[in-house]
């Protein structure tokens, strides 16, 4: 692993091993999905071609034909290969998807570092490399088999190809191909692609015919996406247009909630931890004021601003650009350091930033490498799978607490146990003997908010249930004060009937 003359040997090997350990550990522990789309619109869709699902089992997006089928197709291929070697356990199959994502992330990030390290002073390159791989939320996002992650990684590869001076032949066409793949995985990346193409024309002074070559490569992949959609949907569709029409023209996306225009600025400030959020804002501001011709400015500003105009907002929509943050940090830091003449202030700023990142980043990195994805729902289902999968299961759950069907709609059929009976109660006060099945394993799942009613919580012990597992570890739950992203009320608690 070689980035510069000063970074070889023992340091490189240690860094390489550390990165591998972190990504493998994160991929292993990150069971489940960060957001429902990762499950319902990828893995569940793939089940249609695998023969495990019917159209009625799939989310509304399938029937509206608004999703590109490139990622479900990839999932279908991977699962087919795994079944061929007798890997059929759903949790092992999902783990392989995360391993593939982790490997893709490592390769894409490494390619980007190699292509852009000339933008970073040699004395800062080790820090750049560390941040690129180990900024605490990068592995968290990097191991996800989600549209946001894969779109961001293909976009990163396209940028890497542009800045790699060792690759010449046919480069512009391949940039278009990579951007096209990025678009098929997530259509909204078009805002970032457009911003970069404008940078190529107006700042980089790229020849118009070379930009047209990028567009040509992009259109070739877009046509390839239409063919995949035809195979999957069974008819000719143009899913990008369907997506735009359904979510923007018909405003279907707003039915899932709307947020004020400043939502993303708020999320950038608090999601990575307040201190790192402030550093992100400062880095962006420095780039806008002093490095406004830097390509990252032309990408991130239109991407955030256009997303801010759309009523429905989610923090995951910004994930495709997370991989650019380390370079933005380093370029803005170098800019500030060069503007400061006092060596005392320079050293003070250096050690202050090092302290922030070492402490905050290390804690965050350890936490995300140990927790399951999102609210940890699939950690509960995996516990059930590992301990009771061959048994008849009677699952009693409070409202919104069923990890297999948290929104009382379509279940995650991919993870469903074959011999399971589900019974919903509105509150713990309804827990009684009639719910118990004596010829089955009786399990109870509640949310933490259900335990706040002290007049009912005693029913758990009274009916003979004992605690078994929690979807989010208590120590990680406490860290949520500083690292936002977990709704404590929605943490799931699993209990088993002691008479089982």
N, C-alpha and C positions, 0 to 999 in steps of 0.2 A: 504494500500500500504506500504509494509515493506521491506526495503532492509537491514538495520542494526539497531542496538539498538539506535544509535544516530539520526536515521531518522524516526521518528514516529509522530503521532498526527497531529498537525496543519500544519507543514511543508509538510507532506505527502499529506494531503488533498488539500492544496493549489496547490501543484505541479500537483496532479491528475486532478484537475479542470482546471488548466491552459493548460495542455496537451490536454484534451478533447476539450476545447474551440478552441484552435489553429487548431487542426485537423479537427474539424467540420466546422470551418470557411473556412479553406483552401479548403476542399472538396466541400463546397457549391459554393465558388467563382471561383474555378478552372474549369470553363466551357470549354468544347472542348477537344483538344488533344495537348500534348506537341510536338509529332512528328506524321506525317501522318500514320505511321505503326500502331499506337495505334487505329486509326479509321478505316483505309482501310483494315487492316489484322486481325481485331478482330471483331468490331461491324458490319462492312459491311459483313464480312464472315458469321457471325451468322445469318444475314438476309436470307441467302440461305436456312437454315433449318426452319426459321420462315415463309418462303413463301413470303417475301417482296422483295426478290432479285432473279435475274436469274444469271447464270454463266457469262453472258456478262456484268453484272454490277460490277463484281469483278476484283480486281487488278491482274496483271500478275503472282504474286506469287501463286495464287490459281491454275492457269492453268499449272504452272510448278510443282505444288505439292511439294513445298519446305518448307512449314510451318506445324508444328505440330498443330493439330486442337483442342488441349486440352483447350486453352483459348477461342476460338470462341464457343466451346461446353458449357463451363461454362457460357459464356455470353448468349447463347441461353436458358439455363436452368433458369437463373435469369430473363430474359425478359419474359419467359413463366409464371413464378410465378407472376411477376408483372401484366401481362395481366389478369391473373386469378382473381386478386383483383382490376381490372379496372384502373391500372396505365399504361396508354398508351402514355402519352406525352413523346417524345424522350428526352427532356432535363431532365425530372424527372427520366426517366429510366437510363440515363447516370450518374445522380447524385447518384443513388443507387449503381451503380458500383463503384463510387469513395468512397462512404461510406463503402462498403464492403472492399475495398483496405485499407482505413484508419483503420478499425477495425483489419484487418489482420496485418497491420504494428504495431499497438499498442501491439497486443498480441506477435508477433514475437520479437519485440525489448525488451519487458518486459521479455520474456523467455530468451533472450540472456543476458540481464543484470543479471538476477538471476543466470544464469549458469556461468558467468565470473566475478562476482564482487569480487571473491577471488583473482583475478589478480590485483585488485586495492586496494591500502591502504585505510583503513576505513575512514580516514579524507578526502579522495578525492571522496568518493562514491556518494555524493550528486551532485558534479560537473559532474561525469560520467553519472549519471542518466539524468541530465539536458541536457547535450550535446547529449546523445543518442536519446532523444525525440525531442529536440528543436534546434539542429544545423540547421541554417536557411533553408538549402536546403533539409533537411531530410523530413519534412512534405510535401514540394513541390513534391518530388519524391514518398513519401509514400502513397499519395492519388491517384496516377495514376493507372488505370486499364490497365497497359502496361506489355509487356513481360519482360522488364528490371526490373521493380519493383517486379513482382511476382516471377521471377527467383531468384532475390536477397533475397527475404524474405524466400523462401523455403530453399535456401542455408544457410541462417542465422539460420533457425530452425534446420537444420542438424548439424551445428556447435554447437548450444546450447545443443543438445542431447548428443554430444560427451563430452562436458565439464560439464554436469550436473551429479553430484556425487550421486544424489538421485534416479536416474533411472538406473537400471541394466539389468533387464530381456528383452532379445531380442533387446537390444539397437542398436547393430551394423546393424541388418537387417533394422531397422527403419531409421537409418542414410542413408542407401542406398536408401530407398524409398523416403526420402525427397530430396536427391541429384538427384534422377531420375526425380522427379517432377520439380525440379529446371531446369534440362536439357531440359525437354519437353517444358517449357515456353520460354527458350532461350538457343539454342545449345551452344553458345560460353562460357557458364559458365563451360563447360568441362575443360577449361584451369585452372580455379580456383579449381575445384574438383580434377584434376590431381595433382596440387601442394599440396593440403591438404593431399591427400593419400600418397604422397612421404614424407610429414612431419610425418605422422603417422608411416611409416615404418622406416625412418632413424633417426628421432629425438625423437619421442614419444616411439619408440621401440614396437609398437603395433604388436601383433602376426599376421603372414601372414594369418592364417586362419580367423582372425577377419576382415582383409581387404577384404578377399574373400567373407565374409558375406555381407559386404557393397556392393561389386560388384554384388552379387546375388540380393539383394534388388533393386539395380539400374536396373538390367536387367529385373526384374519382371515389373517394371514401364515402362521400354522401350517397353516391349511387350504389355502392356496396351495401350501405346500411338499408337502402330501400329493398334490396334483394333479400337481406336477412329478415326484414319485417314481413315481406311477402311470404317467406317460408314459415314464419312463426304465426302470423295472423291468418294466413290462408287467403289473403286477398291483397291487391295493391293498395298501399296507403303511404302517405308522406307524414310520418309521425311528428317531425318538427312543427309542421303547420297545424296538425291536430292539437299539439301541446299548446301552441300559442293561442289558437282559437278558443280552446276549452278554458284555459287558465287565465288568459288576459281579456279576450273579447267577451266571453261568457262569465268571466271572473269567478270560476269555480274554486280557484285557490283560496279566495277570501273566506270560503265557508269553513276553512280550517283555522281561521283567526286572522286578524289584521293587527298591525303594529304601527306606531307613529314613525315619521320619516327618520328620526334620529336613533332608531332601534339599534342599528349596526354599530354606531359610534359608542353607544352604551355597552353593547356586548363586547366590543374590542377592548374596552376599558376594564371590564370586570371578569370576563371568562378566563383569561390566562393567569389571573391573580392581578390585583390592582397595580402593583409595582411594575410588573412586566407589561401590563396594559398601558401604563403611562409611558414606558419606554417605547412601545410600539407607536404611540401617538407622536412622541417626540421625534422618532426616526422618520416617520412620514412627513412631519412638518419640516424637518431639516432638508429632506430631499426635495420637497416642493419649493422651498425658499432658495436653496443653493445648488441643487442638482435637478432642476426641473426638466432637463433634457435626458435624464436617466430613464432607461426603458421601463423600469418597474413603476415609475410614476404614471406613465402613459397606460399602464395595464391596470393598476390598482384603483386609480381615481375613477375612471368611467365604470369599472366593475362595481364599486361600492355605490356610486351615485345613482346608477340606473337601477340597481337592486333596491335602493332606498325609495325610489318612486313607486315600486310595486307594493301594494298594500300588505300582502302576506309575506312575512319575513321569518326566517329561522337562522340561527347562528351557523348551522352546518352549510348554508349556502355560500359562506365565505371560505370554507375548507379548501377548495381547489387552489387558493393563493397562499396558503399557509407555508408552502415549501419555499416561497420567495423571501420570507421574513428574515432568515439569517443573513442573506446577502444585503438586504436593506439595512439591517442593524450595522453591519460592518462598514458599508459605504457611508452611512450617516455618521457613525462614530469617527471614521477617518476625517470626514469633513469638519466635524466639531473640533477634533484635536488639532487640525491644521490651522484653525482660526484662533486657538488659544496660544498665547505667547508665554504664559507663566508655567514653568515646569512643575511647580508645586500644585497648581490647579489641575494640570494634566495628570499627575500621579494620583491626586485625590479622586478625580473622576474615574480613573482606571480602576483603582481598588474598590471604589464604591460600587461600580458596575459588576466587578468580579464577585464581590460579596453578595450582591443581590442574586446574581445568576447561580452561584454555587449553592447558596442556601435554598432559595425558592425553587430553583430548577431541580435540584437533587431530590427534594421532598416530593415535588410533583411527579418526577420521573419514577420514583419508587412506588408511589401510589397508583399511577395509571398502569404500571406493569403488573400490578397485583389484582386489580379489580376487573370484574366482568363488564361487558359493554353496557352503556346507557344506565338504566335503573336496575340492572342485574336480574331481570326477570328470568332469563335463560339459565342463570346460575341456580335458581330454584328448580327449574325443570330438569336440569342436569343432575341435581341431587336426587330428585325423584327417579330419574332414569337409572342412575347408578345403583340405587338401593332397592327399588321396587319394580323394575321394568318387567319382570316375569310374573308379576302378581296382578290380581284384580284390584284396582284402585278406586276408592270412593273419595273424590276431591270436593271438599266443602270449602267454599270461598265467599268472602264478602264482595260487595259490589266493587268493580274495577280492580279486583285483586287476583283474578285468574290469569296467571302468566301465559297461558296458552291462548287466551282470548281477552286481553286487557281492556278492549274498548267495546265489548259486547257485540262484536260484528263477526268478521271472518276469523276463524282460529288459525294459528300457525300450524297448518296440517303437517308440515315437514317434521315438527318435533312431537306431535301428538303420540301418546302411548296407545297401544292397540286396545288394551282392556281397561278403559278408564270411564268412570261415571262422574259427571260434574253436577254439583248442586249449589245454587247461589242463594245467599242470604243477604238481606239488606243491612243487617247489623249483627253484632255478636249477641245481642239480646235474643235473637231468634235461634241461637244454637241450643239444640235439645236432643234427647235420646232418639227421637224418630228419624234423625238424620244419619244415625250410625248404621252401617251395614256390617253385620257380624261375620259375613263370609268374604270380607274384603279388607284391604289396608285402608284405614280411614285417615285422611290428611286434612288439615285445616290451613288455609292461607288467608292472612289479613294484611292490610296496609298499616303502617304505623299510625296513621290518622284514626284508624278504627279502634286503636288502643287508648285513645284519649277519653273515651266515655267510660269513666270509672264504674258506672252503674252496671255496665255490661261486661267489662273485661274479665271479671271474676268467673264468667261462664267457661272460659278456656280451661282453667284448672278444675272447675266443678264437673265438667264433662269428661275429664280424664285425658286432656291433651297436654303434651310436653313439648317444649321448644326444641327444634332441630337445626334450623338454618335461617340466615338473614341474607337478603339479596345484595346488600352493600355492607362490607365489613365496618364495624363500629369505629375503628380508628380512621378509616377513610371518610366516614360520615362526619367526624369531627373536623377534618381538614376542609370540608365543604364551606366552612366559614370564610376561608381564604381563597379556595379554588372553586369557583361557582360551577354549577352544572347538574347538581343533584337536588331534586325536590324531596326533602326529608320525609314529608307526609306519605309519599308514594313508595317508600322502601317496603319490601315484602317480608313478612315473617311466616315461616313454615313451622307447623306443629304436627305431631303424629299422635294418634290415639294410643295410649299406653296399653290398651287391651289387644293391640294388633298381634 
